[in-house]
Amino acid sequence: MYLTQLCLNRMDRLAMKALSDAYRLHQTVMKGFLPYKDVARVLFRVEPEMGNGSALVLVQSTLEPDWEMLKNDNRWVTAAQVKAFVPMFKRGYSLRFRLRANPVVTREGKRYGLIRDESLLEWLSKKEQKLGARFKSMTVIDEGYITGNKQNKNSQHHLNLKIARFEGMLEVIEPVAFSETVADGIGPAKAFGCGLLSLAKA
């Protein structure tokens, strides 16, 4: 897999538009994969504000991206650093994690965003067995909503997604299942900056 750090000039007008519209940001990220006919899962996340006028977007992909066209067409993309990595996990590994997710509950076929902190924590905790991991500690930060507008010839679709950021410690219980979790992401709205699970040694 490949992990990219895209650095954006947050003060640029076009960068502001991309960062404030989930559809536009998705299109921006996918420009790194234009050479490919079929693109497998691409996950990305906007990191908490850096405080120096820049925004950092992490991109995880199974295919190696080519960011030259993106940088040439969008001068507000100031840097793109790519590294290859092969995630390998063993049972009992303890890791720090960060996840930006779209925590929802489905009622009568419709998805509703969760709001209360205890509901958010419970949403992720319930996924432990499927994820192949056990959460040893966890905090959550309610990040409100992300929005976007998609204009087609005959219609316009408005996107409004509830977002929360989870951080803490986890233990790997089932390495195969956990490897699949890292590759596939967690929860819905993966095309719009949700689901990327970042890990670091404890």
C-alpha positions as CSV (number, residue, x, y, z in Angstrom):
1,M,0.0,0.0,0.0
2,Y,0.9,3.7,-0.3
3,L,0.5,6.6,2.1
4,T,0.6,10.2,0.8
5,Q,0.9,13.4,2.7
6,L,-0.7,16.2,0.6
7,C,0.1,19.7,1.9
8,L,-2.4,22.4,0.8
9,N,-2.1,26.2,1.1
10,R,-5.1,26.8,3.3
11,M,-5.0,30.5,2.5
12,D,-5.6,30.0,-1.2
13,R,-9.1,30.6,-2.4
14,L,-9.3,27.4,-4.4
15,A,-7.9,25.3,-1.6
16,M,-10.6,26.8,0.7
17,K,-13.2,25.7,-1.7
18,A,-11.8,22.1,-1.9
19,L,-11.5,21.8,1.9
20,S,-15.1,23.1,2.4
21,D,-16.8,20.8,-0.1
22,A,-16.6,17.0,0.3
23,Y,-17.3,16.3,-3.4
24,R,-14.7,18.8,-4.6
25,L,-12.0,17.3,-2.2
26,H,-12.8,13.8,-3.3
27,Q,-12.3,14.9,-6.9
28,T,-9.0,16.6,-6.0
29,V,-7.7,13.4,-4.3
30,M,-8.7,11.1,-7.2
31,K,-6.6,13.2,-9.6
32,G,-3.7,11.3,-8.3
33,F,-5.1,8.1,-9.8
34,L,-6.1,9.3,-13.3
35,P,-3.5,7.0,-15.0
36,Y,-5.5,3.9,-13.8
37,K,-8.6,2.5,-15.5
38,D,-9.8,0.8,-12.3
39,V,-9.0,2.2,-8.9
40,A,-9.4,0.1,-5.7
41,R,-10.1,1.6,-2.3
42,V,-8.7,5.1,-1.7
43,L,-9.0,6.5,1.8
44,F,-8.1,10.0,2.9
45,R,-8.5,12.3,5.9
46,V,-7.9,16.0,6.5
47,E,-5.8,16.2,9.6
48,P,-6.5,18.7,12.4
49,E,-5.4,22.2,11.4
50,M,-1.6,22.6,11.4
51,G,-1.7,26.3,12.4
52,N,0.8,27.6,9.8
53,G,-1.6,28.3,7.0
54,S,-1.3,24.8,5.7
55,A,-3.7,21.8,5.6
56,L,-2.5,18.2,5.6
57,V,-4.5,15.5,3.8
58,L,-3.4,11.9,4.3
59,V,-4.2,9.5,1.4
60,Q,-4.0,5.7,1.6
61,S,-4.2,3.6,-1.5
62,T,-3.4,0.2,-2.9
63,L,-2.1,1.7,-6.1
64,E,0.9,4.1,-6.4
65,P,-0.5,7.6,-7.0
66,D,1.0,10.2,-9.4
67,W,0.5,13.7,-8.1
68,E,2.3,15.6,-10.8
69,M,-0.8,16.5,-12.7
70,L,-2.6,17.6,-9.5
71,K,0.3,19.8,-8.5
72,N,0.6,21.3,-12.0
73,D,-3.1,22.1,-12.2
74,N,-3.5,23.3,-8.6
75,R,-0.7,25.5,-7.4
76,W,-2.2,25.5,-3.9
77,V,-1.0,21.8,-3.6
78,T,2.4,22.7,-2.2
79,A,3.8,19.3,-1.6
80,A,3.1,15.6,-2.0
81,Q,5.2,13.0,-0.2
82,V,4.6,9.3,-0.9
83,K,5.9,6.2,0.8
84,A,5.2,2.5,0.3
85,F,4.4,0.4,3.3
86,V,3.4,-3.2,4.0
87,P,1.3,-3.5,7.1
88,M,2.2,-6.6,9.2
89,F,0.4,-7.2,12.5
90,K,0.8,-9.9,15.2
91,R,-1.7,-10.9,17.8
92,G,-1.2,-8.7,20.9
93,Y,0.4,-5.7,19.2
94,S,-0.5,-2.5,21.0
95,L,-0.9,0.5,18.7
96,R,-1.9,4.2,18.9
97,F,-4.7,5.0,16.5
98,R,-6.5,7.9,14.9
99,L,-9.8,7.6,13.0
100,R,-12.1,10.2,11.4
101,A,-15.4,8.5,10.9
102,N,-19.1,9.0,10.0
103,P,-20.9,7.4,13.0
104,V,-24.4,6.6,12.0
105,V,-27.4,4.5,13.0
106,T,-29.8,3.1,10.5
107,R,-33.6,3.4,11.1
108,E,-36.2,2.4,8.5
109,G,-33.5,2.4,5.8
110,K,-32.2,5.9,6.6
111,R,-28.9,6.8,8.2
112,Y,-28.9,9.2,11.1
113,G,-25.7,10.8,12.6
114,L,-24.9,10.1,16.2
115,I,-24.3,13.1,18.5
116,R,-23.7,12.3,22.1
117,D,-20.1,11.3,23.1
118,E,-21.3,8.0,24.7
119,S,-23.2,7.1,21.6
120,L,-20.1,7.8,19.4
121,L,-17.8,5.7,21.6
122,E,-20.4,2.9,21.7
123,W,-20.6,3.0,17.9
124,L,-16.9,2.2,17.5
125,S,-16.7,-0.2,20.4
126,K,-19.4,-2.4,18.9
127,K,-17.2,-2.9,15.8
128,E,-14.3,-4.5,17.8
129,Q,-15.0,-8.2,16.8
130,K,-15.4,-7.4,13.1
131,L,-12.3,-5.2,13.1
132,G,-10.1,-7.8,14.7
133,A,-9.0,-5.4,17.5
134,R,-9.8,-4.5,21.0
135,F,-9.9,-0.8,22.1
136,K,-7.8,-0.3,25.2
137,S,-8.5,3.4,25.5
138,M,-10.5,5.8,23.4
139,T,-11.4,9.5,23.2
140,V,-13.7,11.2,20.8
141,I,-13.9,14.7,19.4
142,D,-17.2,15.7,17.7
143,E,-16.2,17.6,14.5
144,G,-19.7,18.5,13.5
145,Y,-20.6,18.1,9.9
146,I,-19.0,18.2,6.5
147,T,-21.0,19.3,3.5
148,G,-20.8,19.2,-0.3
149,N,-22.8,19.8,-3.4
150,K,-22.8,17.7,-6.6
151,Q,-24.3,19.3,-9.6
152,N,-25.5,17.1,-12.5
153,K,-27.2,18.1,-15.7
154,N,-30.7,17.6,-14.3
155,S,-30.2,17.5,-10.5
156,Q,-28.2,18.7,-7.5
157,H,-27.3,16.5,-4.6
158,H,-26.4,18.1,-1.2
159,L,-24.2,16.1,1.2
160,N,-24.4,16.5,4.9
161,L,-22.3,14.1,7.0
162,K,-21.8,13.8,10.8
163,I,-18.1,13.5,11.6
164,A,-16.2,12.5,14.7
165,R,-12.5,11.9,15.3
166,F,-11.4,9.0,17.5
167,E,-8.0,8.6,19.1
168,G,-6.6,6.1,21.6
169,M,-4.9,2.7,22.0
170,L,-5.9,-0.6,20.5
171,E,-4.7,-4.2,20.7
172,V,-4.6,-6.5,17.7
173,I,-6.6,-9.6,18.3
174,E,-7.1,-11.2,14.8
175,P,-4.2,-10.1,12.5
176,V,-5.8,-11.1,9.2
177,A,-9.1,-9.4,10.0
178,F,-7.3,-6.3,11.3
179,S,-5.2,-6.1,8.1
180,E,-8.4,-6.1,6.1
181,T,-9.7,-3.4,8.3
182,V,-6.7,-1.2,7.7
183,A,-7.0,-1.7,3.9
184,D,-10.8,-1.2,3.7
185,G,-11.4,1.5,6.3
186,I,-14.1,1.8,8.9
187,G,-17.7,2.9,8.6
188,P,-19.5,4.7,5.8
189,A,-18.6,7.8,3.7
190,K,-15.2,6.5,2.8
191,A,-15.2,8.5,-0.5
192,F,-15.6,11.7,1.5
193,G,-12.7,11.6,3.9
194,C,-13.9,9.1,6.5
195,G,-12.7,5.6,7.5
196,L,-8.9,5.9,7.3
197,L,-7.4,4.2,10.4
198,S,-3.9,5.6,11.1
199,L,-1.6,3.6,13.4
200,A,1.6,4.2,15.3
201,K,3.7,2.2,17.7
202,A,2.7,2.7,21.3
